[in-house]
Every structure is written in structure tokens, then in C-alpha cells.
């Protein structure tokens, strides 16, 4: 994953009113922290931040230029406006290129479960993301889940995933990612009771008894 450079300004005034003014001016308030440094209040241009995170989201490795000093960072703890869903605040965590970090990576189904489709079964994805551990530049964009060999009653588990070299996960190897189930039998509507009545039933018998 290629690094992206983002410029941050220091010296912003903290507080909710100051943050609103920053956002009104098109800038996003943020905090830079990590590796023993004191947390530093900064801000970045909102448009530049959206561009930087457009491809890989929070897993994008950024080179943050702060007053001429560069830091390798990952964006963390994005806060969004409850209505507009725009970013209102975030943290930048300083990392090293050789350290192991954690990241949430999407699980993407690939291939066609031909046998399941032929039997009109269902393929259900029960896990949509995976927490992985690796160096910042080795964070994968996604982890693929191949369902081509899936059969009814079968499942793809965490142990079946092919993680890139240097990428690991602590998730239970038996955790189900995708499962194939048989299609539910269609319910046949019950016929109305009157439609199934035959001559000589209790009603007619009662009449015959009276006549007898």
C-alpha cells in the first residue's frame, strides 16, 4: 500500500466553539499522538483528508507533515456528524514502519458457489471483517473468501482464509466466515376445511338419524 502525504497545521485552539469554526472553514480538528510524544492538537484540510482516505479508509498509511516534521501515521477514532456523516474529528496515531499494528480489514466473497446454486441453497456471510496484525505498509486492502468449492452444509472458516505473508489474526480458527444452507421448503397453504368435506359426513349422518 503506497503512502500518502497529508499536511497538518499546529497551534489550533481547542474547545467545541473553536472546532466548529475550523470545520466551517473546511478544516478538521485532530490529535497527533504515539511513541511517547505529548498529544498535539492539529488540523487538516477536510477535502485533502477525504482524498487521502478514499481508497483504503483508516488502513491507509499516511505521512503527516507537521510544521516541516514528518510522521508515519494511521488515522484512528473518526468521529462523524450525526446527520451529514462528515468527519468532525479524528486521531492520528504515530507508527513505525517495522512495528506490528492492528487493523480491521473487510472480508470479500469471491468465486461462485456453483453446487449451492444448483441446489438452490443459500450462501450466508456471517463475518464481514477481520482484525489482522502486521506492519503498517503490509495491511491488506481486503481478505478474499473463496466460495467456489462450497457445498450445502459446508462452511468457510477463519482457518481456511489465505492471509498475505506477514499478516496474522488472533481470531478463533474455527470461527465461521461463510456458510451454505439448504433452501427453505415452500409452505403449502392448507385447503379450507369445507372444501375437503365428503358426502356422508357428520352433518348428513345426523339428518339420516332423524329420519330413521
Secondary structure, 3 states (H helix, E strand, C coil): CCCEEEEEEECCCCCHHHHHHHHHCCEEEEEEEECCEEEEEEEEEHHHHHHHHCCCHHHCEEEEEECCEEEEEEEEEEEECCCCCCEEEEEEEECCCCCEEEEEEEEEEECCCHHHHHCCCEEEECCCEEEEEEEHHHCCCEEEEECCCCCCCCEEEHHHCCCCCCCECCCCCCCEEEEEECCCCCCCCCCCHHHHCCCCCHHHHHHHHHHC
